[in-house]
Each structure stands twice: as structure tokens, then as C-alpha cells.
Amino acid sequence: MSNILFVSRDEIFKNDLISQIQTHAGGFDFIAPEEAASSDILLIDEDWAALQQYHSQNLRAPTIFLTSSPEELEEPESVNHLIVKPFELGFFLDELRACLNIYNNSEEGFLTFNRYRLRPVHKDIVNLRNNEETKLTEKEVAVLKYLYKFQDRIVGKNELLQDVWEYSPDVTTHTIETHIYRLRQKVERDNPDAQLILTVDGGYQLKI
């Protein structure tokens, strides 16, 4: 799941758009302002002051700004996606997905969970407890991104086999177990407080 911090002073509009996103897109959670550090996307509606506030906090999440008066914006280049209201829902959802895709594949993109920061493009993970950086293989990054995407449920070995390894003929469930064991050893370093991946009911789940 990807976290959206949605800021709007129009509660009716905000609740309606959240409902539309959850119905037609899925894969997104909406977080409170106090959880801003874990946001994957900033969605700001007609509140330029709020946008400047979050940017001043050095939040690196990409920004979608909704406005009915684009000509009044001071620095429109500071947002990744500027959407003029009113807009078609399909267009908005395409922009939302594009914004997340750009972020996940950019130099600045990162995912945070259980005091870790995963930087897919750099192929590394940083333990925010001690700022220790660990280099990862492409497959290890893919596993973590997949578990992050479906963090709200247990991911089975067969699912990883199909979606991450794409049924490579030399891959077995034992290969998956070995990869995850090595990933744990590399990152967790036998520290129970720094668990990365949980084994639950024969499958795996990211510790959030």
C-alpha cells in the first residue's frame, strides 16, 4: 500500500475523492498530518500555504496540487503534478499512478517502514536506528517493494514465485526461503528489534 497525505479544507470534496480513489484505484492508504514523514504522495487541495509548509519540512514525496486558479500560483514548478479543477476522475487517477511511479523510480524516491528507508534506485536500505546503510541486490529490492505494496496482508511463497521471480525454471520455494533468509541476515544482523520480514502462516509480511 502507498500512503497519501491529503490536505483539503473542503471536507465534502476530500471525502468524496477519497471514496472514489478507494473504489476505482485501490492500493492507497490515507494518513494523518502527524504521519507526514511516511507519505508516498502529497495531495494538496487549494492550500498553497500547506504545500509550502510540508516542503519546508524536506518531505520528498511527490506532490499533486489541485487548484481552480492555476494562474494565481507563485511557484507552480514546485509541484510534480498540477491538476486544474474541475477534472475527470479517470485523468486524475492516471496522474496519481504516474506520480507514484515517477517517485518509486527516481533518485529521491524511498519507502519507509519499521525505521528503515529503502531506496530502490540506489539499491540500498538504511537502518534509521543507527544510519547503517546496506547494499541490496536487485531481487532483494524487488522482494521488499512487493511486500511493501501488499503490507496489509500475508504474501505466500507461490505469489512471490509468480510475481517477483516470474516462474523462472530454476526457482523453487526453497530458493525464495534462502533469498529471504540471507536478506534478513544482511539487514537485521540478528537484532530482534530491527526485524525486517516476518514469517506468518507459511508466507511473508513486512514489519511496519
C-alpha positions as CSV (number, residue, x, y, z in Angstrom):
1,M,0.0,0.0,0.0
2,S,1.1,3.6,-0.7
3,N,0.4,6.4,1.7
4,I,-1.3,9.6,0.7
5,L,-1.3,12.7,2.8
6,F,-4.4,14.5,1.6
7,V,-4.8,18.1,2.7
8,S,-8.0,20.0,2.0
9,R,-10.2,22.5,3.8
10,D,-13.3,21.2,1.9
11,E,-14.2,18.0,3.8
12,I,-17.0,17.1,1.5
13,F,-14.8,17.2,-1.6
14,K,-12.0,15.4,0.3
15,N,-14.2,12.6,1.5
16,D,-15.8,12.2,-1.9
17,L,-12.4,12.0,-3.7
18,I,-11.0,9.5,-1.1
19,S,-14.1,7.3,-1.7
20,Q,-13.5,7.5,-5.5
21,I,-9.8,6.6,-5.2
22,Q,-10.6,3.6,-2.9
23,T,-13.3,2.4,-5.2
24,H,-11.5,2.8,-8.5
25,A,-7.8,2.6,-7.8
26,G,-7.0,0.7,-4.6
27,G,-3.5,0.2,-3.2
28,F,-3.6,3.6,-1.3
29,D,-3.9,4.4,2.3
30,F,-4.7,7.9,3.6
31,I,-2.7,9.1,6.6
32,A,-3.0,11.9,9.1
33,P,-0.8,15.0,9.1
34,E,1.2,13.8,12.1
35,E,2.3,10.8,9.9
36,A,3.6,13.0,7.1
37,A,7.1,11.5,7.3
38,S,5.7,8.2,5.9
39,S,3.8,9.8,3.0
40,D,4.5,8.5,-0.5
41,I,2.3,11.2,-2.2
42,L,1.3,14.7,-1.0
43,L,-2.2,15.5,-2.3
44,I,-2.9,19.2,-1.6
45,D,-6.2,20.8,-2.5
46,E,-6.2,24.6,-2.9
47,D,-3.9,25.2,0.1
48,W,-0.6,26.7,-1.1
49,A,0.5,27.5,2.5
50,A,0.1,23.9,3.5
51,L,2.2,22.8,0.5
52,Q,5.0,25.2,1.4
53,Q,4.9,24.0,5.0
54,Y,5.4,20.4,4.1
55,H,8.1,21.2,1.5
56,S,9.9,23.3,4.2
57,Q,10.0,20.1,6.3
58,N,12.0,18.5,3.5
59,L,9.4,15.9,2.7
60,R,10.5,14.2,-0.5
61,A,7.2,12.7,-1.5
62,P,5.9,13.8,-4.9
63,T,3.2,16.4,-4.9
64,I,-0.2,16.7,-6.6
65,F,-1.7,20.1,-6.3
66,L,-5.4,20.6,-7.1
67,T,-6.5,24.2,-8.0
68,S,-9.2,26.0,-9.8
69,S,-7.0,29.1,-10.2
70,P,-3.6,27.9,-11.6
71,E,-2.7,31.5,-12.7
72,E,-2.5,32.6,-9.1
73,L,0.2,30.1,-8.0
74,E,3.5,31.6,-7.1
75,E,5.8,28.6,-8.0
76,P,3.9,26.0,-10.0
77,E,7.1,24.3,-10.9
78,S,7.5,23.2,-7.2
79,V,4.8,20.6,-7.7
80,N,5.1,17.4,-9.7
81,H,1.6,17.3,-11.0
82,L,-0.7,20.4,-11.2
83,I,-4.3,19.4,-11.8
84,V,-6.9,22.1,-12.6
85,K,-10.4,21.7,-11.2
86,P,-12.8,20.5,-12.3
87,F,-11.2,17.4,-13.6
88,E,-12.3,14.0,-14.9
89,L,-11.8,11.1,-12.4
90,G,-10.0,8.9,-15.0
91,F,-7.5,11.6,-15.7
92,F,-6.9,12.2,-12.0
93,L,-6.3,8.5,-11.3
94,D,-3.8,8.3,-14.2
95,E,-1.9,11.2,-12.8
96,L,-2.0,9.7,-9.3
97,R,-0.5,6.4,-10.6
98,A,2.1,8.3,-12.7
99,C,3.1,10.4,-9.7
100,L,3.8,7.3,-7.6
101,N,5.6,5.5,-10.5
102,I,7.9,8.5,-11.0
103,Y,8.6,8.7,-7.3
104,N,9.4,5.0,-6.9
105,N,11.9,5.1,-9.8
106,S,13.5,8.4,-9.1
107,E,16.8,9.2,-7.3
108,E,14.9,10.8,-4.5
109,G,12.3,8.0,-4.1
110,F,12.3,5.9,-0.9
111,L,9.9,3.8,1.1
112,T,9.9,3.8,4.9
113,F,8.8,1.1,7.3
114,N,9.8,-0.1,10.8
115,R,12.6,2.6,11.0
116,Y,14.1,1.5,7.7
117,R,14.4,3.6,4.5
118,L,14.5,1.6,1.3
119,R,15.9,3.5,-1.8
120,P,15.1,1.3,-4.8
121,V,17.1,3.2,-7.4
122,H,20.2,3.2,-5.2
123,K,19.6,-0.5,-4.3
124,D,20.2,0.1,-0.6
125,I,18.4,0.2,2.7
126,V,19.2,2.5,5.6
127,N,18.6,1.5,9.2
128,L,17.4,4.7,10.7
129,R,18.2,3.5,14.2
130,N,21.9,3.9,13.5
131,N,22.0,5.2,9.9
132,E,23.7,2.0,8.8
133,E,23.5,1.5,5.0
134,T,23.3,-1.9,3.4
135,K,23.6,-2.6,-0.3
136,L,21.0,-4.9,-1.8
137,T,20.7,-6.9,-4.9
138,E,18.0,-6.1,-7.5
139,K,16.0,-9.2,-6.4
140,E,16.2,-8.2,-2.7
141,V,14.8,-4.7,-3.6
142,A,12.1,-6.3,-5.7
143,V,11.0,-8.6,-2.7
144,L,10.9,-5.6,-0.3
145,K,8.9,-3.5,-2.7
146,Y,6.4,-6.3,-3.3
147,L,5.9,-6.9,0.4
148,Y,5.6,-3.1,0.9
149,K,3.0,-2.9,-1.8
150,F,0.9,-5.6,0.0
151,Q,1.9,-4.8,3.5
152,D,-1.7,-5.2,4.8
153,R,-1.7,-9.0,4.2
154,I,0.5,-12.1,4.2
155,V,2.2,-12.8,0.9
156,G,2.5,-16.5,0.0
157,K,5.6,-18.2,-1.4
158,N,3.8,-19.1,-4.6
159,E,2.7,-15.5,-5.1
160,L,6.4,-14.3,-4.8
161,L,7.4,-17.1,-7.2
162,Q,4.9,-15.9,-9.7
163,D,5.1,-12.1,-9.4
164,V,8.7,-11.5,-8.4
165,W,10.6,-14.4,-9.9
166,E,8.1,-14.8,-12.8
167,Y,8.2,-18.6,-12.6
168,S,11.9,-18.9,-13.6
169,P,12.5,-22.6,-14.2
170,D,15.5,-22.6,-11.8
171,V,13.5,-21.2,-8.9
172,T,11.8,-23.2,-6.2
173,T,10.2,-22.2,-2.9
174,H,13.5,-23.2,-1.3
175,T,15.2,-20.6,-3.4
176,I,12.7,-18.0,-2.1
177,E,13.3,-19.1,1.5
178,T,17.1,-18.8,1.0
179,H,16.9,-15.3,-0.5
180,I,14.7,-14.0,2.3
181,Y,16.9,-15.7,5.0
182,R,20.0,-14.0,3.5
183,L,18.2,-10.7,3.3
184,R,17.3,-10.9,6.9
185,Q,20.8,-11.8,8.0
186,K,22.3,-9.0,5.9
187,V,20.0,-6.3,7.2
188,E,18.7,-7.3,10.6
189,R,22.1,-8.6,11.9
190,D,20.4,-10.8,14.5
191,N,18.8,-7.8,16.2
192,P,15.2,-8.7,17.2
193,D,14.3,-5.0,17.5
194,A,15.2,-4.5,13.8
195,Q,13.1,-7.2,12.2
196,L,12.6,-6.7,8.5
197,I,10.4,-9.5,7.3
198,L,8.0,-11.7,9.4
199,T,7.2,-15.3,8.5
200,V,3.5,-15.7,9.1
201,D,1.4,-18.9,8.3
202,G,3.9,-20.1,5.7
203,G,4.1,-16.7,4.0
204,Y,5.8,-13.4,4.5
205,Q,4.9,-9.9,5.7
206,L,6.9,-6.8,6.0
207,K,7.1,-5.5,9.6
208,I,5.7,-2.0,9.5
